[in-house]
Amino acid sequence: MRFQLGEAQVELRDAVRGVVGRWAGGGSSWLGAQFPAPPTGTAVSGGGQFRVDRGMWRALGELGVFSLRLAESEGGAGLGLPEAVVVFEEMGRALVPGPLVATHCAAGEVPGAVEGEVVVAAAHGRLVEWLEEADVVRRGAEGAVPMTSVDPLTPLHRVAAPARPDPVAELLTAAEQLGTAVRVCELAVQHARTREQFGQPIGAFQAVKHLCAQMLVRAEVARAAVYAAAVTADRADIAAARLLADEAAERGARDCLQVHGGMGFTWDSEVHLHLKRAWVRAQRGGSTAEREELLAADLVA
């Protein structure tokens, strides 16, 4: 079975990438749009409360990010999980901030979520993202306490009792992780082609070649698993997709950082932000052990 995007899905991906790219100042990362004036590092690390751009949120609503899977009679596009995965892969690739998954899952149930007029937060596992910016909070976020987030673009709270993982949220998180895995592979290859040492591009060195090749393999394996899970909507397939996508995003971003060296840690680079966002997303929903147990039980059965 081939899990390739159809013509309509490719057009959807390209449309979302084009719109997000314009918001991101023509680049692939949201960083440039959020902090257009230098110094970027000062803006991100200034310690202030990061805010949801309400204009951007309404624009995402108009684009159909939140209403994608709703029936046309309910104001949606009437599409399915495969199309939602395509869109959220692009959101992850572009580092779009905000509780995208929670608001998407609330569409049709929370008034205003579809149009992007309302920001929705939800407890996924032990974490709640963007709690203080949310208009509506769902899924057991009572008693949440603020915590320091490794990702400066994602404010976090921790809850005492973890919420049960939502399969759709798990899959869309895997899609975001896939977007990061693909993007960091692109960044590593671009840097390896242009950065020179000892009179030649660093991509000519075997160690760098191996890092880039491994990043590509992990990203493509994760892509196959995420696309397959979007078609089957099976809980075991979603668990496998999360495991592979989390690994591809975290290890890929870490390897990309290695290819970039010290440049990858600077505020002018998006590489370290992809790694930090991948770490945060990996904590959403159930634990790695729970996904492994679910997958193992399915294989045994």
Phi, psi and omega in degrees: 000135181254126178257074178253148178292139174282174183300317180294323179291323176297318178297320177297314178301314182294324179294314179296317180297322179293317180294312180297323179297322178292320177294329182271022175073026179090352179262192181258351182250144178289346186304316183295327180285323182287326184229071185290339183257133177290160357274130183302316183302320179297320181294316184287319188262016185289347175089357179283165178289123179285136187246150172285129175284105186295326176296316177297321182295319177294324178295322175296323176296316178296326179291339179097013182299322184269336185257008190307318187264000177283151177295154180299328179294341179257010178091012181258188181265350178070025180265184186238191180300319180303319179290323177297321178297319178300316181293315183287336171297319179292323177298318178292321180298326185264003180059035180295124183274161176115163181282066185298313183295315182297318181290321177299314182292338181272350182301134182092343179247324179254117179303133179093345181292321181301315184279353184079015177280340183236134174263127184246131173248154180210150176280117174247104187071230181263002185245147169234124179264137172063035183300314184289341179267353186280143172274330180226137179239128181238168171061059165060057177261016180296141177074016181291141180240142181294149177221158178285126181264135177292334178264114183294346180262006183224092175297140185230149168231152178248139177250154184285317183253114182294138176283149179294135182300138175268121183305321180294317178297322178299315182292318181292328173295319176300322179295319177297318178296322176299318178301318177296316181300319179292316183295315182292330175295317177300315181297319181295316181295317179301316181292319181296332180280332187253334181280127183247142172218140180055036174080012179208159179300143182294342176293347177283345182275139188300320182298320179289320177303315182296318179300313181295320179296318179294322177299316181295316181298314180297319181295318182288324175295317178297320180300313180300318182291319181292315180296321179295317180295328178294330179280316185275329185057025179277138185298321179292321177295322178294320177298317179295320179297318178297316180301313183288321181290320177299315180296316181297321181288311184292310181290324179295315179294323179294318178291324177297320177298322179294319178298320181283338183068214183298335179298329183292341180272350185284156181289346176281352182251143177271355188300310183294332178290325175296319179296315181295319178294321178297320177298317181294312181300325182297342180269356178288150173071212180285173180276165176301318180299319179296320179293320178296320178295317179297316180293318180296317179298321178294319179294320179294318180294000000 
